[in-house]
Amino acid sequence: MRASRIPGMTSIDVRGLTKRYGPRTVVDDLSFTVSAGQVTGFLGPNGAGKSTTMRMIVGLAAPSAGSVTIAGRRYRDLPVPLTQVGALLDAGAVHGGRTAYHHLLALAASNGLPRRRVAEVLVRTGMEGVAGRRAGEFSLGMRQRLGIAATLLGDPRVLIFDEPVNGLDPEGIRWIRDFMRSLAREGRAVLVSSHLMSEMAQTADHLVVIGRGRLIADTGMSEFMRANGEGTVLVRTADPAAFAQRLSTAGATVREGSESSLVVSGMTGEQIGKLAAYHGVALSELSPQRASLEDVFMELTSDSLDYQGATA
Ligand SMILES: Nc1ncnc2c1ncn2[C@@H]1O[C@H](COP(=O)(O)OP(=O)(O)OP(=O)(O)O)[C@@H](O)[C@H]1O
């Protein structure tokens, strides 16, 4: 018993979780929590053990050691699991010959969920118009939506998505990103995996980074940004030399970017904007450079990539 843990606040609790396949330890003493009302990004290079961890959370693989609980209970002790946790682990796993409606209806029926939920989740995911079409005819984006609709059938407080934007076009990516944010706003806990930092930067509130099955970072997104991604801000203005002088005087480090832009570090975009306003300088661009986050992630996980290369 942990007296400090407030019931309902921590939705997934992973403790010392370990998975061995023969001599290989693919998840190694992993501990982290996933909180309600947040999108938690689960990041790691390919093969880091994200899918295996997610499979253990929902009881599809047995831990070699350690434990996972959802709202304080092990998955197998949940009376109607779909009402507690929805998981999209493999979007391809849809019966192609069934219509979207019948796919969802079969799932609802086999889990003892009311029929009306089918119509509700179809509306929620914007799929009413295609409910009568066979899933086999769907684009990847629509199959993903159908998979997400299925996770919502039991109206669970905890949602788990494994690489949901993989292979989607920008519109599909944006839809999923917005959808996850809206689920978190409703107070649900959302755990979403990715091997790309850039996908998380705009989606996640919290980050859990793993490599070689081990925890590398467990941190708030903004904290992570401040510590690692502070990087640079790209600035464009009619007289870059004069503004560069102002920036340097204010304590920033400035270098010349492409096409007469300025690459500024040591000041936030907001501070630069205020400085420009103070001196009456018009800026035509002021953009924080997030690319460095991807670099930080690569740097963080480079050991695990080396390991992968060596064993491949
Ligand atoms: N059933 C299994 N038997 C043996 N090894 C397995 C099994 N399932 C996964 N692995 C191995 O465990 C490691 C972690 O795989 P996992 O799929 O969890 O990683 P991941 O981080 O989700 O990566 P990806 O994004 O590529 O799926 C991989 O090296 C994989 O080959």
The ligand as an SDF file (V2000), in Angstrom:
LIG
                    3D

 31 33  0  0  0  0  0  0  0  0999 V2000
    7.1340  -13.3220  -28.9900 N   0  0  0  0  0  0  0  0  0  0  0  0
    8.4150  -12.9270  -29.0550 C   0  0  0  0  0  0  0  0  0  0  0  0
    9.4240  -13.8150  -29.0220 N   0  0  0  0  0  0  0  0  0  0  0  0
   10.7150  -13.4170  -29.0900 C   0  0  0  0  0  0  0  0  0  0  0  0
   11.1110  -12.1220  -29.1710 N   0  0  0  0  0  0  0  0  0  0  0  0
   10.1450  -11.2080  -29.2190 C   0  0  0  0  0  0  0  0  0  0  0  0
    8.7590  -11.5340  -29.1500 C   0  0  0  0  0  0  0  0  0  0  0  0
    8.0430  -10.3850  -29.2050 N   0  0  0  0  0  0  0  0  0  0  0  0
    8.9410   -9.3850  -29.2970 C   0  0  0  0  0  0  0  0  0  0  0  0
   10.2010   -9.8690  -29.3090 N   0  0  0  0  0  0  0  0  0  0  0  0
   11.4450   -9.0740  -29.3860 C   0  0  0  0  0  0  0  0  0  0  0  0
   11.4180   -8.1310  -28.3540 O   0  0  0  0  0  0  0  0  0  0  0  0
   12.0190   -6.9000  -28.7620 C   0  0  0  0  0  0  0  0  0  0  0  0
   11.0870   -5.7580  -28.4540 C   0  0  0  0  0  0  0  0  0  0  0  0
   10.0030   -5.8110  -29.3540 O   0  0  0  0  0  0  0  0  0  0  0  0
    8.7850   -4.7970  -29.3180 P   0  0  0  0  0  0  0  0  0  0  0  0
    7.9000   -5.1230  -30.4740 O   0  0  0  0  0  0  0  0  0  0  0  0
    8.1960   -4.7950  -27.9770 O   0  0  0  0  0  0  0  0  0  0  0  0
    9.5150   -3.4230  -29.5560 O   0  0  0  0  0  0  0  0  0  0  0  0
    8.8960   -2.0390  -29.9450 P   0  0  0  0  0  0  0  0  0  0  0  0
    9.5840   -1.0140  -29.1440 O   0  0  0  0  0  0  0  0  0  0  0  0
    7.4300   -2.0880  -29.8880 O   0  0  0  0  0  0  0  0  0  0  0  0
    9.3710   -1.8980  -31.4180 O   0  0  0  0  0  0  0  0  0  0  0  0
    8.5080   -1.8020  -32.7500 P   0  0  0  0  0  0  0  0  0  0  0  0
    8.1350   -0.3690  -32.8370 O   0  0  0  0  0  0  0  0  0  0  0  0
    9.5170   -2.2220  -33.7920 O   0  0  0  0  0  0  0  0  0  0  0  0
    7.3750   -2.7750  -32.6030 O   0  0  0  0  0  0  0  0  0  0  0  0
   12.3390   -7.0450  -30.2280 C   0  0  0  0  0  0  0  0  0  0  0  0
   13.7100   -7.3040  -30.3720 O   0  0  0  0  0  0  0  0  0  0  0  0
   11.5170   -8.2380  -30.6440 C   0  0  0  0  0  0  0  0  0  0  0  0
   12.1680   -8.9460  -31.6740 O   0  0  0  0  0  0  0  0  0  0  0  0
  1  2  1  0
  2  3  1  0
  2  7  2  0
  3  4  2  0
  4  5  1  0
  5  6  2  0
  6  7  1  0
  6 10  1  0
  7  8  1  0
  8  9  2  0
  9 10  1  0
 10 11  1  0
 11 12  1  0
 11 30  1  0
 12 13  1  0
 13 14  1  0
 13 28  1  0
 14 15  1  0
 15 16  1  0
 16 17  2  0
 16 18  1  0
 16 19  1  0
 19 20  1  0
 20 21  2  0
 20 22  1  0
 20 23  1  0
 23 24  1  0
 24 25  2  0
 24 26  1  0
 24 27  1  0
 28 29  1  0
 28 30  1  0
 30 31  1  0
M  END
$$$$
